[in-house]
Amino acid sequence: MALNFGQSLGVTGNIKLTDIDLVSGGYRTLSTTADTGSIPINRLEDGQVFYIQDSDELFKVSESLADNEITFENSYTFLPFSWPASAGAASNIPAEDNVFNLGSEAKSWKDLHVDGTINMGTGIDFNRNSSQLSVTGSSFNFKSTDSSDLFTIYNNSDELSVQFDDKVLVLGSTTGTPPTAVAGGLFYSGSDEWFLGYENSPT
């Protein structure tokens, strides 16, 4: 019969256990961080998890071999154990500032749901080909601290399409074949000519 760690057994006769590790991956509750006397040193293993009741914390055992030729004793240190906080349980704060990443190019998160403010220390870079960026809201406010190039849109050839300077609208110049006329459309030819598109292409 296969046994699981922590499983209770009701034995009426003799029982023999062979080839079994009684403490691997063990989970144990301690009263305080100083409550080490109740843990036999030979029951500790690297990677075990313990819960400290008085501080409501999880700790992981880290093994540091300090073998003595006579006693062969091992020393163990309790290290903070990182555990993901469930929604609403606690703040998830990194141990160091500006060091850790959330996901990677190979392993990314799926949807991010935020009901509040996102504070970014640097710029936001969306670099996904053939992906659509859709933003929905009742109103939009953009503020640029530069004196020019406040808001710029480029086409797929990295050519300037539309640019907003300080109180000035700049259209990228059109070279080669003029764009298809669009009702209400406006484009700049690049040679001091402006065209307002209706149903016919400019001539």
C-alpha atoms as a printed R data frame, in Angstrom:
    type eleno elety resid chain resno       x      y       z
1   ATOM     1    CA   MET     A     1   0.000  0.000   0.000
2   ATOM     2    CA   ALA     A     2   1.360  3.413  -0.943
3   ATOM     3    CA   LEU     A     3   1.670  5.860   1.956
4   ATOM     4    CA   ASN     A     4   1.612  9.641   1.880
5   ATOM     5    CA   PHE     A     5   3.577 11.863   4.235
6   ATOM     6    CA   GLY     A     6   1.410 12.783   7.228
7   ATOM     7    CA   GLN     A     7  -1.063  9.958   6.656
8   ATOM     8    CA   SER     A     8  -2.571  8.419   9.807
9   ATOM     9    CA   LEU     A     9  -2.443  4.645  10.207
10  ATOM    10    CA   GLY     A    10  -4.530  2.423  12.427
11  ATOM    11    CA   VAL     A    11  -2.405 -0.642  13.162
12  ATOM    12    CA   THR     A    12  -3.667 -3.711  15.008
13  ATOM    13    CA   GLY     A    13  -0.551 -5.790  14.521
14  ATOM    14    CA   ASN     A    14   3.048 -5.307  13.450
15  ATOM    15    CA   ILE     A    15   4.049 -2.871  10.702
16  ATOM    16    CA   LYS     A    16   7.268 -2.732   8.736
17  ATOM    17    CA   LEU     A    17   8.329  0.318   6.693
18  ATOM    18    CA   THR     A    18  11.109  0.015   4.136
19  ATOM    19    CA   ASP     A    19  12.690  2.530   1.777
20  ATOM    20    CA   ILE     A    20  10.729  5.505   3.079
21  ATOM    21    CA   ASP     A    21  11.741  9.099   3.892
22  ATOM    22    CA   LEU     A    22   9.655 10.312   6.811
23  ATOM    23    CA   VAL     A    23  10.556 14.006   6.631
24  ATOM    24    CA   SER     A    24  11.015 14.903   2.975
25  ATOM    25    CA   GLY     A    25   9.024 18.028   2.181
26  ATOM    26    CA   GLY     A    26   7.699 18.047   5.712
27  ATOM    27    CA   TYR     A    27   5.460 20.836   6.988
28  ATOM    28    CA   ARG     A    28   5.448 21.672  10.679
29  ATOM    29    CA   THR     A    29   4.004 24.343  12.985
30  ATOM    30    CA   LEU     A    30   6.182 25.934  15.683
31  ATOM    31    CA   SER     A    31   5.045 28.167  18.525
32  ATOM    32    CA   THR     A    32   7.858 30.721  18.233
33  ATOM    33    CA   THR     A    33  11.053 31.245  16.280
34  ATOM    34    CA   ALA     A    34  12.982 30.116  19.365
35  ATOM    35    CA   ASP     A    35  11.045 26.860  19.579
36  ATOM    36    CA   THR     A    36  13.918 24.767  18.239
37  ATOM    37    CA   GLY     A    37  14.215 22.288  21.071
38  ATOM    38    CA   SER     A    38  11.164 20.396  19.889
39  ATOM    39    CA   ILE     A    39  12.722 19.767  16.482
40  ATOM    40    CA   PRO     A    40  15.144 16.849  16.503
41  ATOM    41    CA   ILE     A    41  18.181 17.907  14.471
42  ATOM    42    CA   ASN     A    42  18.143 14.633  12.571
43  ATOM    43    CA   ARG     A    43  14.609 15.385  11.373
44  ATOM    44    CA   LEU     A    44  15.565 18.617   9.599
45  ATOM    45    CA   GLU     A    45  16.245 18.590   5.898
46  ATOM    46    CA   ASP     A    46  17.209 21.300   3.452
47  ATOM    47    CA   GLY     A    47  14.117 22.798   1.856
48  ATOM    48    CA   GLN     A    48  11.590 21.907   4.569
49  ATOM    49    CA   VAL     A    49   8.917 24.492   5.352
50  ATOM    50    CA   PHE     A    50   7.898 25.545   8.878
51  ATOM    51    CA   TYR     A    51   5.156 27.882  10.055
52  ATOM    52    CA   ILE     A    52   5.880 30.215  13.002
53  ATOM    53    CA   GLN     A    53   2.656 30.979  14.861
54  ATOM    54    CA   ASP     A    54   3.664 34.096  16.815
55  ATOM    55    CA   SER     A    55   4.869 36.007  13.735
56  ATOM    56    CA   ASP     A    56   2.524 34.377  11.190
57  ATOM    57    CA   GLU     A    57   5.441 33.587   8.870
58  ATOM    58    CA   LEU     A    58   6.679 30.715   6.773
59  ATOM    59    CA   PHE     A    59  10.347 29.738   6.951
60  ATOM    60    CA   LYS     A    60  12.444 27.426   4.853
61  ATOM    61    CA   VAL     A    61  15.263 25.363   6.319
62  ATOM    62    CA   SER     A    62  18.665 25.903   4.721
63  ATOM    63    CA   GLU     A    63  21.358 23.349   5.453
64  ATOM    64    CA   SER     A    64  24.906 24.440   6.220
65  ATOM    65    CA   LEU     A    65  27.185 21.479   6.742
66  ATOM    66    CA   ALA     A    66  29.523 21.919   9.692
67  ATOM    67    CA   ASP     A    67  30.391 18.297  10.255
68  ATOM    68    CA   ASN     A    68  32.490 17.433  13.266
69  ATOM    69    CA   GLU     A    69  34.476 14.226  13.034
70  ATOM    70    CA   ILE     A    70  33.225 13.174  16.468
71  ATOM    71    CA   THR     A    71  29.598 14.329  16.630
72  ATOM    72    CA   PHE     A    72  28.790 14.763  12.924
73  ATOM    73    CA   GLU     A    73  26.356 17.564  13.772
74  ATOM    74    CA   ASN     A    74  24.718 19.712  11.121
75  ATOM    75    CA   SER     A    75  23.685 23.317  11.676
76  ATOM    76    CA   TYR     A    76  20.486 24.722  10.217
77  ATOM    77    CA   THR     A    77  19.313 28.277   9.659
78  ATOM    78    CA   PHE     A    78  15.740 29.454   9.184
79  ATOM    79    CA   LEU     A    79  15.441 31.757   6.174
80  ATOM    80    CA   PRO     A    80  12.444 33.870   5.086
81  ATOM    81    CA   PHE     A    81  10.252 31.836   2.778
82  ATOM    82    CA   SER     A    82   8.716 33.668  -0.184
83  ATOM    83    CA   TRP     A    83   5.066 32.743  -0.562
84  ATOM    84    CA   PRO     A    84   2.659 34.300  -3.111
85  ATOM    85    CA   ALA     A    85  -0.001 36.394  -1.421
86  ATOM    86    CA   SER     A    86  -3.580 35.569  -2.296
87  ATOM    87    CA   ALA     A    87  -5.891 38.329  -3.487
88  ATOM    88    CA   GLY     A    88  -6.599 40.737  -0.665
89  ATOM    89    CA   ALA     A    89  -4.380 38.884   1.790
90  ATOM    90    CA   ALA     A    90  -1.336 41.147   1.833
91  ATOM    91    CA   SER     A    91   0.882 43.425  -0.209
92  ATOM    92    CA   ASN     A    92   3.382 41.662  -2.441
93  ATOM    93    CA   ILE     A    93   6.552 43.730  -1.979
94  ATOM    94    CA   PRO     A    94   9.967 42.665  -3.354
95  ATOM    95    CA   ALA     A    95  12.884 42.273  -0.971
96  ATOM    96    CA   GLU     A    96  15.033 44.686  -3.038
97  ATOM    97    CA   ASP     A    97  14.216 47.760  -5.115
98  ATOM    98    CA   ASN     A    98  14.506 47.702  -8.922
99  ATOM    99    CA   VAL     A    99  15.932 44.158  -9.046
100 ATOM   100    CA   PHE     A   100  13.229 41.558  -9.731
101 ATOM   101    CA   ASN     A   101  11.051 41.075 -12.831
102 ATOM   102    CA   LEU     A   102   7.446 39.998 -13.136
103 ATOM   103    CA   GLY     A   103   7.521 37.268 -15.781
104 ATOM   104    CA   SER     A   104   9.957 37.100 -18.710
105 ATOM   105    CA   GLU     A   105  10.000 36.819 -22.500
106 ATOM   106    CA   ALA     A   106   9.866 33.030 -22.181
107 ATOM   107    CA   LYS     A   107   7.376 32.880 -19.292
108 ATOM   108    CA   SER     A   108   4.817 35.684 -19.315
109 ATOM   109    CA   TRP     A   109   1.696 36.335 -17.281
110 ATOM   110    CA   LYS     A   110  -1.635 36.443 -19.078
111 ATOM   111    CA   ASP     A   111  -4.123 39.167 -18.059
112 ATOM   112    CA   LEU     A   112  -3.324 41.981 -15.641
113 ATOM   113    CA   HIS     A   113  -6.331 43.383 -13.796
114 ATOM   114    CA   VAL     A   114  -5.695 46.629 -11.917
115 ATOM   115    CA   ASP     A   115  -8.309 48.810 -10.250
116 ATOM   116    CA   GLY     A   116  -6.174 51.785  -9.319
117 ATOM   117    CA   THR     A   117  -3.029 53.580 -10.458
118 ATOM   118    CA   ILE     A   118   0.031 52.103 -12.176
119 ATOM   119    CA   ASN     A   119   3.191 54.041 -11.335
120 ATOM   120    CA   MET     A   120   5.985 53.522 -13.856
121 ATOM   121    CA   GLY     A   121   9.546 54.600 -13.075
122 ATOM   122    CA   THR     A   122  10.493 54.601 -16.777
123 ATOM   123    CA   GLY     A   123   8.658 54.485 -20.095
124 ATOM   124    CA   ILE     A   124   6.172 51.863 -21.242
125 ATOM   125    CA   ASP     A   125   7.273 49.809 -24.252
126 ATOM   126    CA   PHE     A   126   4.772 47.757 -26.261
127 ATOM   127    CA   ASN     A   127   6.763 45.792 -28.816
128 ATOM   128    CA   ARG     A   128   4.459 43.187 -30.279
129 ATOM   129    CA   ASN     A   129   4.125 42.858 -34.044
130 ATOM   130    CA   SER     A   130   0.603 42.562 -35.466
131 ATOM   131    CA   SER     A   131  -0.912 43.301 -32.066
132 ATOM   132    CA   GLN     A   132  -3.594 45.892 -31.451
133 ATOM   133    CA   LEU     A   133  -3.400 48.295 -28.549
134 ATOM   134    CA   SER     A   134  -6.911 49.258 -27.492
135 ATOM   135    CA   VAL     A   135  -7.606 51.839 -24.789
136 ATOM   136    CA   THR     A   136 -11.139 52.629 -23.630
137 ATOM   137    CA   GLY     A   137 -12.121 55.452 -21.332
138 ATOM   138    CA   SER     A   138 -14.433 58.428 -20.915
139 ATOM   139    CA   SER     A   139 -11.662 60.999 -21.439
140 ATOM   140    CA   PHE     A   140  -7.899 61.048 -21.913
141 ATOM   141    CA   ASN     A   141  -5.282 63.449 -20.613
142 ATOM   142    CA   PHE     A   142  -1.687 63.346 -21.843
143 ATOM   143    CA   LYS     A   143   1.057 65.576 -20.517
144 ATOM   144    CA   SER     A   144   4.543 65.901 -21.962
145 ATOM   145    CA   THR     A   145   7.353 67.746 -20.216
146 ATOM   146    CA   ASP     A   146   9.307 68.358 -23.443
147 ATOM   147    CA   SER     A   147   9.011 71.545 -25.530
148 ATOM   148    CA   SER     A   148   8.672 69.665 -28.835
149 ATOM   149    CA   ASP     A   149   7.781 66.207 -30.160
150 ATOM   150    CA   LEU     A   150   5.080 65.911 -27.526
151 ATOM   151    CA   PHE     A   151   3.250 63.075 -29.261
152 ATOM   152    CA   THR     A   152   4.495 61.276 -32.390
153 ATOM   153    CA   ILE     A   153   3.018 58.491 -34.518
154 ATOM   154    CA   TYR     A   154   5.117 56.572 -37.065
155 ATOM   155    CA   ASN     A   155   4.001 54.256 -39.862
156 ATOM   156    CA   ASN     A   156   5.278 50.744 -40.496
157 ATOM   157    CA   SER     A   157   8.294 52.165 -42.364
158 ATOM   158    CA   ASP     A   158   9.284 54.263 -39.339
159 ATOM   159    CA   GLU     A   159   8.309 57.432 -41.197
160 ATOM   160    CA   LEU     A   160   6.682 60.335 -39.413
161 ATOM   161    CA   SER     A   161   2.923 60.193 -39.818
162 ATOM   162    CA   VAL     A   162   1.566 62.707 -37.310
163 ATOM   163    CA   GLN     A   163   3.351 64.734 -34.680
164 ATOM   164    CA   PHE     A   164   2.157 67.179 -32.056
165 ATOM   165    CA   ASP     A   165   4.575 69.901 -31.049
166 ATOM   166    CA   ASP     A   166   3.704 72.603 -28.518
167 ATOM   167    CA   LYS     A   167   0.408 73.925 -29.995
168 ATOM   168    CA   VAL     A   168   1.496 72.886 -33.503
169 ATOM   169    CA   LEU     A   169   0.241 69.929 -35.563
170 ATOM   170    CA   VAL     A   170   2.838 68.456 -37.938
171 ATOM   171    CA   LEU     A   171   1.960 66.017 -40.729
172 ATOM   172    CA   GLY     A   172   4.579 63.828 -42.320
173 ATOM   173    CA   SER     A   173   5.246 64.680 -45.966
174 ATOM   174    CA   THR     A   174   3.885 62.389 -48.667
175 ATOM   175    CA   THR     A   175   6.318 61.151 -51.320
176 ATOM   176    CA   GLY     A   176   5.546 59.098 -54.394
177 ATOM   177    CA   THR     A   177   1.937 58.082 -55.015
178 ATOM   178    CA   PRO     A   178  -0.542 60.293 -53.145
179 ATOM   179    CA   PRO     A   179  -2.679 58.516 -50.556
180 ATOM   180    CA   THR     A   180  -6.241 57.488 -51.364
181 ATOM   181    CA   ALA     A   181  -8.688 60.341 -50.883
182 ATOM   182    CA   VAL     A   182 -10.745 60.122 -47.711
183 ATOM   183    CA   ALA     A   183 -13.639 62.431 -46.872
184 ATOM   184    CA   GLY     A   184 -12.351 64.942 -44.360
185 ATOM   185    CA   GLY     A   185  -8.789 63.708 -44.797
186 ATOM   186    CA   LEU     A   186  -5.864 66.107 -44.882
187 ATOM   187    CA   PHE     A   187  -2.317 65.401 -46.029
188 ATOM   188    CA   TYR     A   188   0.838 67.344 -46.842
189 ATOM   189    CA   SER     A   189   2.616 66.808 -50.147
190 ATOM   190    CA   GLY     A   190   6.018 67.832 -48.867
191 ATOM   191    CA   SER     A   191   6.289 70.714 -51.341
192 ATOM   192    CA   ASP     A   192   4.195 73.368 -49.605
193 ATOM   193    CA   GLU     A   193   0.933 71.842 -50.861
194 ATOM   194    CA   TRP     A   194  -1.960 70.742 -48.682
195 ATOM   195    CA   PHE     A   195  -4.775 68.496 -49.841
196 ATOM   196    CA   LEU     A   196  -8.186 67.984 -48.288
197 ATOM   197    CA   GLY     A   197  -9.555 64.686 -49.501
198 ATOM   198    CA   TYR     A   198 -13.102 64.162 -50.707
199 ATOM   199    CA   GLU     A   199 -14.354 61.478 -53.069
200 ATOM   200    CA   ASN     A   200 -11.643 62.074 -55.682
201 ATOM   201    CA   SER     A   201  -7.890 61.679 -55.487
202 ATOM   202    CA   PRO     A   202  -5.839 64.888 -55.872
203 ATOM   203    CA   THR     A   203  -4.540 65.829 -59.320
